[in-house]
Amino acid sequence: MIHRRTKVRRNLPPQRQRTRLGSRSHGAAQTPEERRQGQRQSPIPPTRVIPTQLRRQRAAHPPPNTSRRVPRTPLVTVRLFRQSPRSAFSNPDIWQQDQGDKSRHHHLRLMGELRRLKHLSPEMSLKNKEQDGQYSPPSRIHLEHEEESCNDFQQFETNDQCRPHARIHLEPQEKPDTNFKQFVIKKLEKSCQCSSNKARNIIFGFLPVLQWLPKYNLKKNILGDVMSGLIVGILLVPQSIAYSLLAGQEPVYGLYTSFFASFIYFLLGTSRHISVGIFGVLCLMIGEVVDRELYKAGYDTAHVAASLGVVSNESTSLSQPSGKICDKSCYAIIVGSTVTFMAGVYQVAMGFFQVGFVSVYLSDALLSGFVTGASFTVLTSQAKYLLGLSLPRSSGVGSLITTWIHIFRNIHKTNICDLITSLLCLLVLLPTKELNERLKSKLKAPIPTELFVVVAATLVSHFGKLNEKYNTSIAGHIPTGFLPPKAPDWNLIPNVAVDAIAISIIGFAITVSLSEMFAKKHGYTVKANQEMYAIGFCNIIPSFFHCFATSAALAKTLVKESTGCQSQLSGVVTALVLLLVLLVIAPLFYSLQKSVLGVITIVNLRGALRKFKDLPEMWRISRMDTVIWFVTMLSSALISTEIGLLVGVCFSLFCVILRTQKPETSLLGVVEESEIFESMSAYKNLQAKSGIKIFRFVAPLYYINKEYFKSSLYKKTLNPVLVKAAQKKAVKKKIKKETATLSGIRDEVSVQLSHDPLEFHTIVVDCSAIQFLDTAGIHTLKEVRRDYEAIGIQVLLAQCNPSVRDSLARGEYCKKEEENLLFYSVYEAMTFAEDSQNRKDIYVPNGLSFSSD
């Protein structure tokens, strides 16, 4: 039984004594039987009618504030259980509440008791008042009436039932009127202003080394920078020579490229950890352009020799075409430097116009698939060096398949010495690479196995005279020092301008993604726009010194980070190591076999080829990303690298459009005693409001998915067009003609039989996931609203963002007096629908209608 505690203030007259509703202790829950007994034995007194005279006295002498504060609503923890076709939930009590919530919401209980008050008669109210000796409305709820009669009390009840739910009104911000001409003039004046601080900021922003180098902590950072710079420089020597072959260049040009890129990024870069230099995928793309231009220029002796089965082992012993001023290697580096120059110009232009957003279209799945597909092409291009074959380098569509066809056709001409050397190098490099990776947490620095293999292979080839005895292919003469600078060939720019676009985008995207990844890992920030400038000038300036395209490389960046790199100063140490090789050591690699360089290139592809191991996890997380990865990988490997990249970008954009074309749609249900709405197909413990359908569309509404929006809405609710057609058909069959005579005039009227009532009267469209509307989307909403209103169903829009509201206002979705059809929450729309339906169902004896104001 519920015991009600009454606290009477003895110093107040009986008319001003108040009664407080006691609340049950939070320690034990109240059973339904106890609740029914409490309602029978302790009826709550009804609302008291206050006479006008007494009310005036109270207004003249207000009582002191003796009301207690309403206790806060206890915390309610709600668990939503997902729908499952094999769910084994058997417990119907799926609500989890805190121990302090045994009395539910206090204010909801008070409102329920207030509703019961309205059903009690005045006589019963007087009787309860005599029993208790005093009465006041429960917990700070004051009801007053202007009249003392019972009729006025009933009129108050009617008005209270018709009172609508409180609406939310937000006043939009006033947009300032801006003149475009004045705006442009103001921007130009601001950008053209010159001051010492502005000039200093521009210089320091363009050369970040001026900011961090004066603050460099020599004692703390110098050891890690020197160690990482030495190790990366040692690793770059064999890789630069090997990747030169991939780019179709002489080995010395790879050393030039790594040297200039390391030093220039030290001056312009903002990332402390990435290693900028030769990257295998870019070398492959450069090599394809070089081979194509060589063939166009007439340097086709290698193609003829390969077709005749002649094997040539000297890198530059090709006959010069008539009228040519340089040999094949000279023309190859001219083509490579011209492509590199154009790629750098594109990157600097993107930085100047701040169009780095282009890289956002290259998702992680797309880049990973592209690198893996290009790795297959790299592996294929290096296979001929492992076998000691001199084959034409295939380019264009299907180059991978064409190259393997050439390899198998000439497999009987394999050089056994090169094959044995390749196998021995693989047996040494693969285990040591795995050992370095597994013991990287214990090793202070990775073992430079590649350098040891290069030194050992060079000594064996030199003292064993493998080139003379077994006709093995060797690197040849590598000159010391630097060649004089030379400008790119401006006449080649129209031929290579398109190829440079893909190279610039790939180089920038990989550099920025790696720099941001390591900056986030080590707690500092990088400037993407400055990174674009840095990588752009790493291509423009070296292109005058016989270099080809560069970017950041993941493998060398990981080595640089793991060996204690602290700042960009390690790039200077790497450049000094390469400078030493260029000035002194380079000629010693004359006898180095090309098969060893091919093995080094292939072994460094392990990281890209290992992406196949991540596919099950990627499939579990996102199947769409996995499909994008496969499409990009296959197109890059089987078609070509440039076309594969374009196919990957187009396919990923198509997937985004496909997701919005057929997005997720669902009907929503409300969590009990809350304002939370979730999908009824995803969760179980949800309640559907009778007479109201709440529909959610999780995508922007535009011309592509407008038909899907209508079909999904009609499928989950009902098709108003079919209902209207059925009603018209029923009207034609069930119309009865009657003759009525009124004031001597005979009229023929048609009496339409009443139709079967629909199961719901309101549709609420949850627009929280609709980012924007276009013209087709606005027309679709208008059409849907018109069709449903034709059969007596109102359509309400809830949770529209400001962009959608502006689109609806500009599209004249509703008139000025109909703006109440847009709601700021689904709960508000649902309450409005219930109140409007209740007002339609109220019978008013005198025929007056109650407004919603």
N, C-alpha and C positions, 0 to 999 in steps of 0.2 A: 504494500500500500504506500502511496505517496503521501508524505506528511508535509504540509505547507507551514512554513514558519512565518508568523506575523509579528512584526515589530511596530508598536504603537508609540508615537511621540506623545508623551503625557501633557506637554505644554501647548499642544495645538488643539483647536476645537475638533469635534468629531467629524465635521465636514472635510477637514484638511488632513485627517490621518490617512496614511497610505499603507498599502499591503504589498509586500514583496513576495514574489514567487520563489520559493526555495528550490534549489537544484539538488538532485540526487548526488550522492557521493560518487566520485570517480572510481572508487574501488571496485564496485560490483555492477554488473549490467542488469538492466531491468527487463524482466520477462514480459511477453505479451499478455499473460494472464494478470500480472500485477498492474500493467498499464490499464487494462480494462476495468479492474476493480477500483483503481484510483479515479478513473473517469466517472464511475457510478457513485462512489462514496464522497468524493470531493469535487463537486461541480464548481467550475470556475465562474465567478460572478460576471454578469454581463456588463456591457458598457453603460455607464451612468449618464443620464441626460442632465446636463447642467442648466439650471434656469438662468434666464437672461440677467435677472437682478443680482443673483449670486455671482455671476461672472463679472459684472461691473464692480462689485465689491472687491473681488480678487484682483482686478486690474488696478484699483486704487491702492490696495494694500497687498503687494505681492509677497508670498511666503518665502522664507529662506530656502536656499538650494540644499535639499536633503536627499537628493537622489544618489544612489550608488552607481558606480561605473559598471557598465555591462562587461562581463568577463570576455576575454578574447576567445575566438573560436579555436578549439584544440587542433593540433596538426593532424591532418589526414594523409596517410600514405596509401596511394592507389597503385595497384599492380594490374597491368593489362596483359592478358594471356593471348598469344598469337593463335590464329586459327591453324589447325593442322589436320590433314585428312586421317592421320593415325593417332590422334591425340588420345591419351589415356586419362584425362582429367575426369574424375568421378565425384569430387567434392563440390557441391553447388556453392559453397561459401567461398567465393573467390576474392573477397575484399579483405585486405590487411589493414588494420587500424591500430593506432597507438593505444596504450593502456589508459591514457587520459581522455580518450574520445568516446567514453561509454554513453554519454548523454547527447551525442551528435552535435550539430550546430545549434548554439543557444538561440540565435536570432531566428532560425527557421522554426524552432519549437514555439517561440513566442508568436510568430505569424500564424502557425497552425492553431494555436489557442485563440488568437484573435478571430480567425474564421469561425471557430465554434461559438464565439460570443454572438455572432450575428444571427445565429439560428435560435437563440434563446429569447423568450418573450419578456416584455417589461415586467409582468407579474413575477416571473421566476427571478428576475433580477432583484426586485424588491424583497422577495422572500430570502434570497441569499444575503442581501444587505442586512436584514433584520437578524439573521443567524450570526453573521460575523461581527455585527456591530459597526462595521465600517467597510469601505470599499474604495479602491482606486484602480485604474487600468494597469495592466501588468507592465512592469519594467519600462518606465519612461515613455509609454505610448499614451498620448493624450488625444481624446476624441471629443469635440465640442459641436453642438448643434445650435442653430439660431432659434429653433422653435422647441416647445416643450411637449408637443403632442406626439402620439404614436405614429401618426401619418408622416410627420417630419422625420422621425427616426427611420422609417422604412425608405423614405426618399434618400436619406444619407446612404443607406445600404446600396441602393441602386446606383448612386453616383460613384461609390467606392468600387463597385464591380466594373464600372465602365471606365475607370481611370486607366489610361494606357501606361505601358512600361516607360520609364524615364529614358529618353534618347540622349545620345552623345552628340554634342555639337562642337566641331572644331573650326576655328577661324583660319582660313589659309593666309599664308604670308603674302604680302603685297610685293609683286615683282617690280623692281625699279625699271623705269623706261630708259633704255640705253640706246643711244644713237650709234650705229655701226661705224660711221665715219669718225665720230669722236673717240670711239673705243680704239680704232686703229691708230689714230693720231696719238692717243695717250700711250699706247704700247710702243710706238716708234720713238716717242720722246723719251720714254723710260729706257729703252734699249740703246739709244744714241747718247745718253748722258755719259760723261766720262769723269772719273774721279780717281784719286790714288788708290782708295780702298777697292774700287771696282776693278781697276787694272791689276791690283795685287791678287784679288780673288780669281780673276780669269787666268793669270799665269800659274798660280798655285793649283788651280783646278785642273789645268791642262798638264802640268808636271807635278804629279803627286809626290815625287821623290823630294821635292823642296819642302814638303810638309813633314814627312816622317823621318827623313834622314837626319836633320838636326836633333831630333828627339831620340835617336837610336841609342839603346842601352848596350854599350860595347861589351861589358863584362858578362851580361846575362845572355846575349843572343849570338855573339860572334862564333862561339864554338859550334853551335847547331847549324848556323848558316854555312860555315866553311865545310863541315862534314857533309851536309846534304848536297852542297854545290859540287864537291869533288866526286861524290858517288854518282850523281846524275850526269856529270860531265863524262865520267868513265863509261857509263852505259850508253851515252849518246854517240860516242865515237863509232862503235860497230853498227848501231842502228841507223845513223846518218848515212853511212856508206851503203848499207843494205837497202834503205828506202830510196836512195838515189836511183837504183835500178828499177824500182817500182814506178818512179816518175819518169823513166826514160832518159835519165841524165847520167853524167859522169859522177864518180864518187865524191870528187872534191866539191861539187856544187851542193851536196847534202851537208857537208861540213860548214860551208859558207852560210847556208840557211839557218842551221842551228845556232851558229855564233851570233849572227846579227839579231835573230829573234830574241835570244836570251838577254842581250844587252839593251835592246830597245824597250822590251817589256819592263825591265828594271826601272826605266825612266818614266814610263807612261802608265804602267799597270797599277791597279788598286788591290789585287789579291796577293796575299803573302805566300800562298802555298802552291799555286798551279805552276806547272812547267810548260812553257810555250816553246814549241819547236816543230819538228817534223811529225805529221800524223798520217798513218797509213792510208786512211780512206781518201784524204785530200791528195796524197801522192798518186793514188790510183786514178782519180779524176783528172789530175794534171797529165798523167801518162797517156790517158786515152786521147786527150786533146792534142798532145805532142805527136802521137802516132798518126793521127788523122791529118795534121798539117804537114808532117813529113811526107806522107804519101801524096798529098796535093802538090807539094813543092817538087816532087820528082825523086826524092830519096827512097827509091823502092828496090834497091839492090838486095836488101835483106829478104824481101818478099820473093824475089826471083830465085835467090840462092836457096831459100827454104823449099820452094816448090820443086827445085831440081834435086833436092837432097844434099846440097853442099852445106857443110858445117863450118862456120867461121868463128874464130875464137878471139879476134882482135876487135876491140870496141870501136875503133875509128878508122879501120882500113877499108873504107867504102870509097868507091870511085865518085868523084864529084860531078854532078851534072854540069853541062855546059852553061857558062854564064853565072855560076854560083861563086860567091866570094868567100864562103866558109863551108866547112865540111858538115857532116850530119850532126855531130855533137854540138858544134857551134850553133847550128840552126835550131837544134832541140832546146838549148837553154834560152835562145831568143824567144821562142814560142812560150816556154814555161814562164819566163820573167814577164812577158806581156800579159799572159793570163793572170799572173799574180798581181801585177799593177792594177788591172781592171777590178779584180776582187777587192783589193784594198781601197780603191776609189769608191766602190759601192758601199763598203763598210763605213768609211768616213762620212759619206753622204747620208747614210742612215743615221749615224750619230748626230750629224748637224741638224737634220730635219726631225730628229727624235722619233724615228719610225722603227724603233727596236721592237715594237709590238709584233713585227712579222715573225719573230721567233716563237711567240706563244702558239702559233699554229703547228709547231713541231712538238708534239706531245712526247712524253718519255717513252711510251710504247712505240711510237713512230720512229724516234731516233734509235732506240734499241734494235728494232727490226731492220732499219736501214744499215746500221753498222754491221749487224750480223750478215745481212745479205751481201754487203760490200766485202766482208771478210772472205766469203766463198770466192768472190772474184779475185781477191788478192792471192788467196791460196792457189787458185788455178793459174794465175799469171806467174807464180814462183815455182810451179811444179817442173817447168822445163829446165830451170837451173839445177834442181836436184838430180835430174836425169842427164844433164849435160847436153841437152838438145838446143839447137839454134832454130827457133820457129818464129814465124811471123806473129806479131801481137795482134790478136783479133780485137776489134772495137765495134761499137754499135749494138744493135739489137741482137740478142742471142750470142754474145761474145763468149760467155762461159761454155756453152755447149760446143761452139766452133773450136775453141782452144783444146778441149778434151778430145775432139775428133782428130785434130792435128797431132796431139800427143800419141794417141793410139795408132795412128797411121805410121808414125816414125819411132815407135817404141823399140823396134829392132836396132836402132842406131844409138841406143843408150850408151853413154860413156861409163864404163864399169868403175873407173877410178872416182869419178864424181859421185856415183851412186853409193859407193862404199863410204866415201867421206861424209856424205849427207846422213847415212844411217848412223855412223859413229857420233856425229854431232848431235843428232836427235837423241841417242841413248845417253848422252852426257847432259844436254840442256833440259830435257823434260823432267827427269828426276830432281835435278837441282832447283829448277823453278818451283816444283811442288814442295821441295824441302824449304825453300825460302818463304813460301806462302804459309806453310804450317808452323814454322818457327819464327815468324816475324815478330811475335811478342817477346821472344827470348833473345833474338839477335839484335844487336845495336845497329847493325847495318846489313843490308842484303849482300849475299856473296856475288861479286861481279863475274859470274860464270861466263857470260858472253865475251867479256874481254879476255879471259883466260883461253877460251876456245879460239878466238881470233888470233891471239898471239901464237898459240900452239899450232894452229892450222897454217899460219903464215910461215913459221919456221920449218914445218914438215914439207910444205910445198916448195920452199926455197932450196933447202938442202937436198930434198929428194928429187928435185928437178921434174916435178910432175907435169908441168906444162910441156916440157920438151919430150919426155918419154911417153906420156899417155894423152897428150893433146887436151889437157883440161883447160877449162875457161877460167881466166884469172882477171883480177881487177885492173891490172895495168898500171901505167904511170900516173901517180897523183902528184901534181906540182905543189911546191911550197909557196908560201906568200899569197898575195891577193892579186887578182886580175884588175886592170884599170876599170873604173865604172863605165857603164854604157847604158844609154837610154833604151827603153823598150822600142820595138818596131811599131810605129804608129800605123803603118799600113795593115798590120795584122789585127788591129782592134776590132774592125767590123766582123772578122771571122770568129773571134773568141769572146766577144762581148756577152753573148747569151750563155756560154759555158761558165763564165765568171760569176754569173748570178747565183747559181746553185752552190758553187764553191764558197762564195762569200757568206751565204746564209748558213751553210753547214758549219763553217769555221766559227762564225759568231755565236751560233746557238750552242755549240759544244763548249766554247770558252766561257760564255756567261753561265751556263748551267753548272759547270764544274766550279767556277769561282764562287757562285752563290752557295753551292753545297758545302764547300770547305769553309767559307766565311761563317755560315750558320753553325757549323760544327765547332768552330773555335771562338765564336762570340764577337765577331766584328762585322762591319758592313762593307759592301762593295758597290760601286756606282756602275750600273749596267751601261749607261751612256758613255762613260769614260772607258769602260772595257771595250766598247765598240771602236772608240778612237784608237785605243792601244793596239788592238789586233789589226786595225786598218793600217796604221803606220808600220806595224811589223811586216806588212806585205808591200806597202808602197816604197819605203826606203830601201829594203833589201833587193827589190826588183831592179834597181840600178847597179847592183853588185852581183849579178848572175845567181840569183836565188829564186826559189819557188815558194808556193803558198804554205803557210804555217797556221797552227792553232794550238790550243791546249790539248794534251794527251793524258788520258786517265792513268795509264800504267806508270808513266814517269812521275805524274803528280802524286800518286800513292807512295812511290819510293821517296820522293822529296819530303812528304809529310812524315813518313815513318822514321826518317833519319834525323829528325830534329830541326827541320826548317822553321825559322822564326820570322823572316821578312823576305822582301824582294832582293836583298843583298846576295842571297845564295845564287841568283841568276848571274851575277857578276863573276862569281867563282866558277860557275859552269862555263861561262864565256871564256875565261882565262884558260881553262883546261883545253877547250877546243882551239883556242889561239895557239897554245903550245903544240898541239898536234899539227895544225896548219903550217906552222913555221919550221918545225923540226922533224916530227915523227911521221908525217904523211907519206913520204916516199918509201918507208919501210913496208907499207902494205901492198907493194907492187905484186908480190907472188900470191896474195890472198885469193883463194878460189871463190868464184861466184856462188858455187853450191853452198858454201858456208854462210854467205850472206842471205841466200834464200831460206836456209834453215832458220836463221835468226828471225827473219820476217815471219815465217809460219809459226814459230813457237810463240811469238808475241801476240798471235791471234787467239790464244787460248781463252782469254777473258770474254771476247765477243762470242766465240763458239759455245761457251758454257751457258749462255743465256737459255739454251734449250732445257737446262735443268730447272729453270725458274718458271717454265710454262705451266706446270700443274698448279702452283701457287697463284700465278697470274689468272689462270682460268677460274680458280675458286673465288678470287676477288672480283674480277671483272671479265666477263666473257667477251664483251665488245672490244676491250683493249687487246685481248689475245687475238681476236680476228684481225684487228688493225696491224698487230705485230706480224702475223703470218702473211698478210697481203703485201705489206711493205717489204718484208724479207724476201719473199718469192719474186716480186717484181724487180727488186734491186739486183738479185742474183741472176735471174733468167733473162730479163730484158736488158737493162743497163742501169748504171747508178743514177744518172740524171733523171731518166724516165721513171725509175723506181721511186725516187724521192717525190716526184710530181704525183705519181699514182697514190703514194701513201698519204700525201696531204689532201688530195681530192677525196680519197676514200674515208679519211677521218672526218672531213667536213660533211660528207654524205651520211656518216653514222650519226653525227650530231643532229642533222636534219631529220634522219629517220627516227631518232628518239623523240623529237618534238612532233613528228607526224602522227605517231600512234603512242601517245604517252599513257601513263597510268590514270585510270578513272575509277572512282569508287563512290559508294553511298556511305555517309557518315552517321555514326551513332554517338550519343552523349554518354559520358561517364556519370554514374548516378551521383546526385548531389554535388555536381561540379559544373564548370563551364568548358570542359575539355571535350573535343570532338575528334574521333579517330575513325579509320576505315573499318567498317563492319566485316569486310572480307579478310582483314588481317588480325583482328582481335575479337575475343568472345564476349567479355563482360561489358557489353555496350547495349544501350537502350535506344530504340527508334521511337521518336515522338509520333504519336498517332496524328494522321492528317498532314504531316510535314515530311518532305523528302529533302535531304541535304546532299548535294552533289559536289564533288571535288574534281577539278581538272588540273593535272600537274604538268602544265606547259604553257608557254605563251599562246594566245589565240590569234592566229593569222591565217593567211590564205591557204597555206598548205594543209592545216589540220582542222579547218572550219567544218568540213563535212563529217570528220570523225567525231568532233565535239557534239554535233547534233545527233548522230547515230548512237553514240554512247549514252547521251542523256535520254533519248527516246527509249533505248533498250532497258535502261535501269529504272525508268519511271513508266511512262506510256507515250505512245505516239499520238500527239494531239491532232495531226492531220487525219489519221485513221479513225480516231474517235469522232471527230467532227463529221467525217464522211458517213460513219455508221449512224450518227444522230440524224443526219439529213435523210438517210435512207429509211430510218425508222419513222421519221416524221411523215414521209410520203405514204407509208403503209398504214399508220395508225391515226391519221387525221380524221376527225369526225366533223361533219358539217351539220350545224344547227342553225335554225332560223330564230332570231330574236326580234321582238317588236318593242321599240322604245319610242314613246311620244308619237305614235302613229306611223313611224317610219320603220320599214322592214329592212333590216340589215342582215347580211349573211356573214357570220363570223366563224373563224376557225379556232377550235379549241385543241390545243396541242397536249397530248398526254405527257405526263411527267416522265423524265428519263430516270434510269437507275443512277443513284448518287455515286460519284467517284470516291475512291478510297482515300484520297488526299486532296487538300485544298491549296497547298502552298509548296513551291519549290524554292529552296535557298541554294544559290550557287556560291560555293566557297571559292573566292578569287584570290586567295592568299598566294597560290603558286603560279598565277598568271602574271608574268613579268610585264608584258606589253600587249597592246591591241593594235591592229592595223585596220584599214577601212573595211576589209572583208570580215574581220572579227566583230567590229561594231555592228555591221549589217546582220551578222549571224545572231548576235544577242537580241537585236530588235525583232528579228523574225521569230526567234524562239519565244520571246515574251508575247508577241502578238498571237502566235498560234495557241499558246496555253491560255491566254486570257479569253480567247474565243470559246473555250469550253469551261470557263469559270475557275481557272487555276491561276493564282498570282505568282509571279516570279520576282524574287528578291535577290539582290547581289550583296555579298558580305565580304569584308576584309580586302577591299580594293586598295591597291597602293596608289600614291599620288599620280603616277604616270597613267594608270588605267582610269582613274577618275577624270583626269584632264582629257583623255581620249574620249571618254563617254560624254563629257560636257561639250567638247568640240563637235562630236558626232550627233549631238541632240538625241541621246538615248532616251532621256525623259524630259518632260517639261519642267518649268520652274516650280510648279506646285507639286510635282511628283518626285522631288529630290529625297523624300523620306523613304524611297525604295532602295536607297544605298545605305548600307550599315557598316559600322566599324568593327563589328564582331559577329560571328555566327550566332552566338547566344542571344545577342540583341535582336537579330533578325528573327530567330525562332520565337522569342518572347513577343515580339511585335505581331507575328503571325497568329500566335495563340490569342492575344488580346483582341486583335481585329476579328477573329472568328467568334470569340465570346461576345463581342458587341453585336455581331450579326444575329446571334442566337438569343439575345435578351429581348423579352417581350415587355414593351412599355405601354401601359394602359391608355395614356392620353395621346399616344402616337407621336410623342416628341422624340427626336433623335439626339443622341449625345455626341458632341464633337470630341475630337482627340486632343484638343488643346487644353 
